[in-house]
Amino acid sequence: MKKSIAIKKDKYKSARGGYSRLLNIMCRKCENIVAVYQKDGPGNLRRMYMDRILSPDKLVDLQKKNIKDVKVLKCNKCGFIIGMPYIYVKEKRHAFRIFQDAVIKRIKKVDK
Ligand SMILES: [Zn+2]
C-alpha cells in the first residue's frame, strides 16, 4: 500500500504564513533523494527541522531524540555529508544545519 504524506499543520506553519510545500531533498553529489521535507513559508533552505522530515522512516521523529544521539545527516548512497544536527534556539527546535550547496531541492507534487 502506498503511504500517503500529509502536510503538517501547527503553530510553526502558521508562524510562516501558512504556505507549505513538500520538497524532495537530493544529494548534490549523486542526486539520490535523501529526504522528503515540508518547507513552510518562503526563503532559502538553510536548516531542516526534524519535525518536518516526512520520509524516510529512519529520519522521521528525530526531534523526539536527545540531540546528542542524532547522527550527522548524510547521503545514504554516497556518504556525502549534508547537515549537522543542532537546536534552533529561537524555537527550541531540533534541526539540521544544511551545508551550503549540499542539496538540490525539487518540489514534490502532492494531491490536495
Ligand atoms: Zn549522494
Backbone and ligand atoms as CSV (ligand in chain L), in Angstrom:
chain,resi,resn,atom,element,x,y,z
A,1,MET,N,N,0.840,-1.195,0.000
A,1,MET,CA,C,0.000,0.000,0.000
A,1,MET,C,C,0.879,1.251,0.000
A,2,LYS,N,N,0.505,2.204,-0.766
A,2,LYS,CA,C,1.276,3.431,-0.845
A,2,LYS,C,C,0.988,4.301,0.375
A,3,LYS,N,N,2.056,4.734,1.015
A,3,LYS,CA,C,1.901,5.578,2.194
A,3,LYS,C,C,1.669,7.014,1.730
A,4,SER,N,N,0.622,7.616,2.220
A,4,SER,CA,C,0.372,8.995,1.813
A,4,SER,C,C,1.091,9.943,2.774
A,5,ILE,N,N,1.556,11.024,2.227
A,5,ILE,CA,C,2.276,12.009,3.019
A,5,ILE,C,C,1.407,13.247,3.129
A,6,ALA,N,N,1.136,13.634,4.350
A,6,ALA,CA,C,0.268,14.785,4.552
A,6,ALA,C,C,1.059,15.942,5.125
A,7,ILE,N,N,0.687,17.134,4.707
A,7,ILE,CA,C,1.298,18.362,5.224
A,7,ILE,C,C,0.914,18.521,6.697
A,8,LYS,N,N,1.897,18.851,7.507
A,8,LYS,CA,C,1.624,19.074,8.927
A,8,LYS,C,C,1.171,20.503,9.146
A,9,LYS,N,N,0.152,20.647,9.954
A,9,LYS,CA,C,-0.344,21.990,10.261
A,9,LYS,C,C,-0.214,22.233,11.756
A,10,ASP,N,N,0.552,23.233,12.106
A,10,ASP,CA,C,0.721,23.561,13.522
A,10,ASP,C,C,1.175,25.005,13.670
A,11,LYS,N,N,1.615,25.362,14.876
A,11,LYS,CA,C,1.985,26.764,15.144
A,11,LYS,C,C,3.174,27.224,14.300
A,12,TYR,N,N,4.088,26.300,13.993
A,12,TYR,CA,C,5.257,26.692,13.194
A,12,TYR,C,C,4.829,27.043,11.781
A,13,LYS,N,N,3.900,26.266,11.271
A,13,LYS,CA,C,3.402,26.520,9.928
A,13,LYS,C,C,2.693,27.875,9.881
A,14,SER,N,N,1.811,28.129,10.832
A,14,SER,CA,C,1.092,29.411,10.824
A,14,SER,C,C,2.040,30.579,11.024
A,15,ALA,N,N,3.115,30.387,11.803
A,15,ALA,CA,C,4.090,31.454,12.026
A,15,ALA,C,C,4.792,31.859,10.735
A,16,ARG,N,N,4.769,31.000,9.731
A,16,ARG,CA,C,5.457,31.292,8.473
A,16,ARG,C,C,4.491,31.624,7.344
A,17,GLY,N,N,3.304,31.974,7.715
A,17,GLY,CA,C,2.359,32.440,6.718
A,17,GLY,C,C,1.434,31.373,6.180
A,18,GLY,N,N,1.551,30.183,6.715
A,18,GLY,CA,C,0.609,29.128,6.359
A,18,GLY,C,C,0.816,28.489,5.001
A,19,TYR,N,N,1.913,28.872,4.328
A,19,TYR,CA,C,2.154,28.332,2.997
A,19,TYR,C,C,3.253,27.271,3.062
A,20,SER,N,N,2.958,26.080,2.585
A,20,SER,CA,C,3.938,24.999,2.683
A,20,SER,C,C,4.072,24.243,1.367
A,21,ARG,N,N,5.252,23.692,1.181
A,21,ARG,CA,C,5.487,22.825,0.027
A,21,ARG,C,C,6.217,21.580,0.497
A,22,LEU,N,N,6.028,20.521,-0.224
A,22,LEU,CA,C,6.834,19.333,0.041
A,22,LEU,C,C,7.982,19.320,-0.957
A,23,LEU,N,N,9.159,19.078,-0.449
A,23,LEU,CA,C,10.347,19.078,-1.298
A,23,LEU,C,C,11.037,17.728,-1.231
A,24,ASN,N,N,11.523,17.276,-2.363
A,24,ASN,CA,C,12.477,16.182,-2.363
A,24,ASN,C,C,13.847,16.810,-2.152
A,25,ILE,N,N,14.516,16.389,-1.095
A,25,ILE,CA,C,15.848,16.906,-0.802
A,25,ILE,C,C,16.840,15.891,-1.356
A,26,MET,N,N,17.613,16.331,-2.324
A,26,MET,CA,C,18.516,15.416,-3.009
A,26,MET,C,C,19.969,15.765,-2.760
A,27,CYS,N,N,20.776,14.724,-2.703
A,27,CYS,CA,C,22.213,14.882,-2.551
A,27,CYS,C,C,22.774,15.607,-3.772
A,28,ARG,N,N,23.556,16.639,-3.529
A,28,ARG,CA,C,24.139,17.429,-4.622
A,28,ARG,C,C,25.105,16.590,-5.458
A,29,LYS,N,N,25.713,15.624,-4.791
A,29,LYS,CA,C,26.752,14.856,-5.447
A,29,LYS,C,C,26.209,13.750,-6.350
A,30,CYS,N,N,25.242,12.979,-5.836
A,30,CYS,CA,C,24.782,11.818,-6.617
A,30,CYS,C,C,23.296,11.872,-6.964
A,31,GLU,N,N,22.597,12.927,-6.508
A,31,GLU,CA,C,21.182,13.139,-6.805
A,31,GLU,C,C,20.256,12.080,-6.225
A,32,ASN,N,N,20.736,11.354,-5.251
A,32,ASN,CA,C,19.889,10.436,-4.511
A,32,ASN,C,C,18.942,11.259,-3.627
A,33,ILE,N,N,17.693,10.812,-3.504
A,33,ILE,CA,C,16.764,11.523,-2.621
A,33,ILE,C,C,17.068,11.164,-1.171
A,34,VAL,N,N,17.454,12.159,-0.414
A,34,VAL,CA,C,17.864,11.948,0.970
A,34,VAL,C,C,16.651,12.012,1.910
A,35,ALA,N,N,15.732,12.906,1.616
A,35,ALA,CA,C,14.573,13.077,2.491
A,35,ALA,C,C,13.448,13.785,1.751
A,36,VAL,N,N,12.245,13.576,2.267
A,36,VAL,CA,C,11.114,14.394,1.846
A,36,VAL,C,C,10.867,15.370,2.981
A,37,TYR,N,N,10.795,16.645,2.616
A,37,TYR,CA,C,10.781,17.691,3.632
A,37,TYR,C,C,9.649,18.667,3.381
A,38,GLN,N,N,9.009,19.058,4.462
A,38,GLN,CA,C,7.977,20.084,4.367
A,38,GLN,C,C,8.579,21.441,4.676
A,39,LYS,N,N,8.610,22.294,3.672
A,39,LYS,CA,C,9.150,23.644,3.848
A,39,LYS,C,C,7.987,24.597,4.053
A,40,ASP,N,N,8.018,25.284,5.192
A,40,ASP,CA,C,6.967,26.251,5.488
A,40,ASP,C,C,7.450,27.658,5.163
A,41,GLY,N,N,6.658,28.365,4.428
A,41,GLY,CA,C,6.988,29.756,4.149
A,41,GLY,C,C,8.063,29.918,3.090
A,42,PRO,N,N,8.360,31.188,2.750
A,42,PRO,CA,C,9.324,31.466,1.691
A,42,PRO,C,C,10.769,31.386,2.184
A,43,GLY,N,N,11.689,31.588,1.287
A,43,GLY,CA,C,13.097,31.697,1.681
A,43,GLY,C,C,13.905,30.459,1.367
A,44,ASN,N,N,15.194,30.613,1.576
A,44,ASN,CA,C,16.114,29.518,1.286
A,44,ASN,C,C,16.028,28.432,2.343
A,45,LEU,N,N,16.585,27.301,1.986
A,45,LEU,CA,C,16.629,26.185,2.929
A,45,LEU,C,C,18.002,26.189,3.589
A,46,ARG,N,N,18.056,26.811,4.773
A,46,ARG,CA,C,19.331,26.846,5.487
A,46,ARG,C,C,19.380,25.792,6.583
A,47,ARG,N,N,18.194,25.410,7.022
A,47,ARG,CA,C,18.131,24.349,8.030
A,47,ARG,C,C,16.907,23.496,7.735
A,48,MET,N,N,16.979,22.276,8.191
A,48,MET,CA,C,15.836,21.385,8.055
A,48,MET,C,C,15.388,21.003,9.454
A,49,TYR,N,N,14.175,21.375,9.791
A,49,TYR,CA,C,13.640,20.998,11.101
A,49,TYR,C,C,13.308,19.512,11.089
A,50,MET,N,N,13.705,18.845,12.150
A,50,MET,CA,C,13.499,17.398,12.174
A,50,MET,C,C,12.023,17.015,12.184
A,51,ASP,N,N,11.200,17.877,12.779
A,51,ASP,CA,C,9.762,17.551,12.791
A,51,ASP,C,C,9.101,17.764,11.436
A,52,ARG,N,N,9.876,18.250,10.454
A,52,ARG,CA,C,9.335,18.446,9.116
A,52,ARG,C,C,9.861,17.417,8.104
A,53,ILE,N,N,10.659,16.498,8.582
A,53,ILE,CA,C,11.140,15.450,7.691
A,53,ILE,C,C,10.085,14.347,7.668
A,54,LEU,N,N,9.554,14.079,6.492
A,54,LEU,CA,C,8.397,13.178,6.390
A,54,LEU,C,C,8.783,11.793,5.892
A,55,SER,N,N,9.973,11.659,5.389
A,55,SER,CA,C,10.441,10.401,4.843
A,55,SER,C,C,11.965,10.509,4.686
A,56,PRO,N,N,12.741,9.472,4.721
A,56,PRO,CA,C,12.408,8.067,5.033
A,56,PRO,C,C,12.180,7.856,6.538
A,57,ASP,N,N,11.679,6.696,6.882
A,57,ASP,CA,C,11.292,6.400,8.263
A,57,ASP,C,C,12.422,6.626,9.272
A,58,LYS,N,N,13.636,6.299,8.885
A,58,LYS,CA,C,14.726,6.415,9.864
A,58,LYS,C,C,15.062,7.880,10.196
A,59,LEU,N,N,14.552,8.800,9.386
A,59,LEU,CA,C,14.783,10.219,9.688
A,59,LEU,C,C,13.541,10.896,10.280
A,60,VAL,N,N,12.478,10.115,10.456
A,60,VAL,CA,C,11.236,10.682,10.977
A,60,VAL,C,C,11.261,10.639,12.503
A,61,ASP,N,N,10.751,11.702,13.113
A,61,ASP,CA,C,10.639,11.800,14.577
A,61,ASP,C,C,11.978,11.895,15.308
A,62,LEU,N,N,13.014,12.335,14.621
A,62,LEU,CA,C,14.299,12.535,15.292
A,62,LEU,C,C,14.217,13.650,16.335
A,63,GLN,N,N,13.220,14.513,16.193
A,63,GLN,CA,C,13.073,15.610,17.162
A,63,GLN,C,C,12.747,15.090,18.562
A,64,LYS,N,N,12.324,13.829,18.638
A,64,LYS,CA,C,11.999,13.254,19.944
A,64,LYS,C,C,13.234,12.697,20.652
A,65,LYS,N,N,14.322,12.622,19.914
A,65,LYS,CA,C,15.563,12.093,20.488
A,65,LYS,C,C,16.369,13.200,21.156
A,66,ASN,N,N,17.294,12.782,22.000
A,66,ASN,CA,C,18.277,13.719,22.518
A,66,ASN,C,C,19.135,14.170,21.328
A,67,ILE,N,N,19.370,15.453,21.220
A,67,ILE,CA,C,20.107,15.979,20.061
A,67,ILE,C,C,21.492,15.327,19.940
A,68,LYS,N,N,22.052,14.928,21.068
A,68,LYS,CA,C,23.375,14.296,21.054
A,68,LYS,C,C,23.343,12.917,20.418
A,69,ASP,N,N,22.163,12.325,20.365
A,69,ASP,CA,C,22.039,10.987,19.777
A,69,ASP,C,C,21.692,11.021,18.297
A,70,VAL,N,N,21.497,12.215,17.769
A,70,VAL,CA,C,21.153,12.321,16.354
A,70,VAL,C,C,22.437,12.370,15.540
A,71,LYS,N,N,22.492,11.534,14.536
A,71,LYS,CA,C,23.704,11.475,13.721
A,71,LYS,C,C,23.731,12.583,12.670
A,72,VAL,N,N,24.910,12.847,12.190
A,72,VAL,CA,C,25.103,13.778,11.074
A,72,VAL,C,C,24.243,13.310,9.900
A,73,LEU,N,N,23.653,14.256,9.186
A,73,LEU,CA,C,22.830,13.890,8.034
A,73,LEU,C,C,23.721,13.657,6.817
A,74,LYS,N,N,23.645,12.422,6.340
A,74,LYS,CA,C,24.485,12.034,5.205
A,74,LYS,C,C,23.627,11.452,4.110
A,75,CYS,N,N,24.142,11.475,2.909
A,75,CYS,CA,C,23.510,10.755,1.806
A,75,CYS,C,C,23.712,9.261,2.064
A,76,ASN,N,N,22.624,8.511,2.026
A,76,ASN,CA,C,22.752,7.080,2.315
A,76,ASN,C,C,23.354,6.300,1.141
A,77,LYS,N,N,23.525,6.964,0.032
A,77,LYS,CA,C,24.086,6.291,-1.137
A,77,LYS,C,C,25.592,6.541,-1.265
A,78,CYS,N,N,25.993,7.808,-1.217
A,78,CYS,CA,C,27.412,8.105,-1.455
A,78,CYS,C,C,28.138,8.608,-0.204
A,79,GLY,N,N,27.390,8.840,0.887
A,79,GLY,CA,C,28.037,9.246,2.134
A,79,GLY,C,C,28.367,10.723,2.242
A,80,PHE,N,N,27.966,11.493,1.261
A,80,PHE,CA,C,28.197,12.936,1.267
A,80,PHE,C,C,27.497,13.560,2.483
A,81,ILE,N,N,28.228,14.386,3.215
A,81,ILE,CA,C,27.657,14.990,4.423
A,81,ILE,C,C,26.818,16.210,4.061
A,82,ILE,N,N,25.585,16.198,4.554
A,82,ILE,CA,C,24.620,17.205,4.147
A,82,ILE,C,C,24.339,18.219,5.246
A,83,GLY,N,N,24.244,17.751,6.478
A,83,GLY,CA,C,23.922,18.690,7.556
A,83,GLY,C,C,24.309,18.175,8.927
A,84,MET,N,N,24.390,19.123,9.860
A,84,MET,CA,C,24.771,18.809,11.232
A,84,MET,C,C,23.584,19.063,12.154
A,85,PRO,N,N,23.323,18.127,13.064
A,85,PRO,CA,C,22.218,18.342,13.998
A,85,PRO,C,C,22.524,19.436,15.013
A,86,TYR,N,N,21.541,20.245,15.310
A,86,TYR,CA,C,21.680,21.267,16.344
A,86,TYR,C,C,20.291,21.679,16.797
A,87,ILE,N,N,20.260,22.502,17.816
A,87,ILE,CA,C,18.964,23.023,18.277
A,87,ILE,C,C,18.841,24.470,17.815
A,88,TYR,N,N,17.785,24.725,17.098
A,88,TYR,CA,C,17.487,26.089,16.670
A,88,TYR,C,C,16.887,26.804,17.879
A,89,VAL,N,N,17.715,27.628,18.517
A,89,VAL,CA,C,17.397,28.148,19.846
A,89,VAL,C,C,16.107,28.964,19.878
A,90,LYS,N,N,15.917,29.765,18.843
A,90,LYS,CA,C,14.759,30.651,18.818
A,90,LYS,C,C,13.437,29.906,19.041
A,91,GLU,N,N,13.336,28.733,18.466
A,91,GLU,CA,C,12.093,27.962,18.627
A,91,GLU,C,C,12.310,26.697,19.469
A,92,LYS,N,N,13.525,26.523,19.971
A,92,LYS,CA,C,13.905,25.310,20.704
A,92,LYS,C,C,13.535,24.064,19.906
A,93,ARG,N,N,13.922,24.097,18.650
A,93,ARG,CA,C,13.500,23.036,17.749
A,93,ARG,C,C,14.700,22.289,17.219
A,94,HIS,N,N,14.607,20.981,17.161
A,94,HIS,CA,C,15.678,20.173,16.584
A,94,HIS,C,C,15.761,20.441,15.082
A,95,ALA,N,N,16.975,20.593,14.599
A,95,ALA,CA,C,17.129,20.875,13.173
A,95,ALA,C,C,18.472,20.355,12.683
A,96,PHE,N,N,18.597,20.282,11.367
A,96,PHE,CA,C,19.895,20.047,10.744
A,96,PHE,C,C,20.313,21.346,10.079
A,97,ARG,N,N,21.523,21.778,10.366
A,97,ARG,CA,C,22.069,22.923,9.646
A,97,ARG,C,C,22.592,22.383,8.317
A,98,ILE,N,N,22.062,22.879,7.231
A,98,ILE,CA,C,22.397,22.336,5.908
A,98,ILE,C,C,23.624,23.064,5.365
A,99,PHE,N,N,24.591,22.313,4.938
A,99,PHE,CA,C,25.770,22.935,4.339
A,99,PHE,C,C,25.369,23.589,3.027
A,100,GLN,N,N,25.993,24.714,2.780
A,100,GLN,CA,C,25.669,25.460,1.578
A,100,GLN,C,C,25.928,24.599,0.341
A,101,ASP,N,N,24.956,24.569,-0.545
A,101,ASP,CA,C,25.073,23.818,-1.791
A,101,ASP,C,C,25.236,22.306,-1.607
A,102,ALA,N,N,24.809,21.787,-0.481
A,102,ALA,CA,C,24.914,20.337,-0.263
A,102,ALA,C,C,23.743,19.585,-0.870
A,103,VAL,N,N,22.653,20.290,-1.092
A,103,VAL,CA,C,21.451,19.616,-1.581
A,103,VAL,C,C,20.848,20.303,-2.804
A,104,ILE,N,N,20.049,19.522,-3.482
A,104,ILE,CA,C,19.211,20.029,-4.565
A,104,ILE,C,C,17.776,19.855,-4.081
A,105,LYS,N,N,16.948,20.869,-4.300
A,105,LYS,CA,C,15.550,20.760,-3.886
A,105,LYS,C,C,14.667,20.626,-5.112
A,106,ARG,N,N,13.741,19.721,-5.042
A,106,ARG,CA,C,12.735,19.612,-6.103
A,106,ARG,C,C,11.371,19.609,-5.448
A,107,ILE,N,N,10.492,20.409,-5.986
A,107,ILE,CA,C,9.139,20.421,-5.427
A,107,ILE,C,C,8.443,19.118,-5.782
A,108,LYS,N,N,7.872,18.529,-4.745
A,108,LYS,CA,C,7.180,17.254,-4.902
A,108,LYS,C,C,5.710,17.544,-5.129
A,109,LYS,N,N,5.155,16.891,-6.124
A,109,LYS,CA,C,3.727,17.110,-6.384
A,109,LYS,C,C,2.892,16.339,-5.379
A,110,VAL,N,N,1.896,16.986,-4.850
A,110,VAL,CA,C,1.003,16.293,-3.918
A,110,VAL,C,C,-0.450,16.454,-4.358
A,111,ASP,N,N,-1.208,15.440,-4.083
A,111,ASP,CA,C,-2.650,15.516,-4.346
A,111,ASP,C,C,-3.264,16.281,-3.201
A,112,LYS,N,N,-4.037,17.242,-3.536
A,112,LYS,CA,C,-4.645,18.060,-2.474
A,112,LYS,C,C,-6.047,17.599,-2.202
L,1,ZN,ZN,ZN,24.890,11.124,-2.552
